[in-house]
């Protein structure tokens, strides 16, 4: 029996680019939550006038060393992590969302025409799910013509 059957459900409509960004955001935060800080560092707004990349990398190594003093198992943000199965519950949910979002094929021609997707938080379970306490999300492509007809009929 699905323990989440009585939970509220939500539908979010996004276009292909928004879905890609949601997948990326979920991945970065889930990685940071297990100690892979470099995932977040890659998204920092670095200055364009950095001319000494060797110094930048040394400073980044110092950041990793400092972080390892305070994290579980001395995780340094780059070479080690606690692993997704040892993560906090929200990190597992984020990882599951990332997996669902990234597995939607966005490479077809329709995607380039601002195809919209509906993200339904449902009880679908797949082998990729790591969070046992929360239902896995699902993504389905919206038929724009049918949605437009439905909207017009509702007026």
ZIURFEN-V365285 format. One line per field, one symbol per residue. burial: + if it has 9 or more other ideal C-beta (glycine too) atoms within 8 Angstrom, else -. A space follows every 50 residues. Layout:
burial->???
This chain:
burial->-------------+++--++-++--++++++++++++-+++--------- -----+---+--+++-++--+---+++----+-+--+-+-++++++++++ +--+------+---++++++++------+++--++++++-++----+--- -----
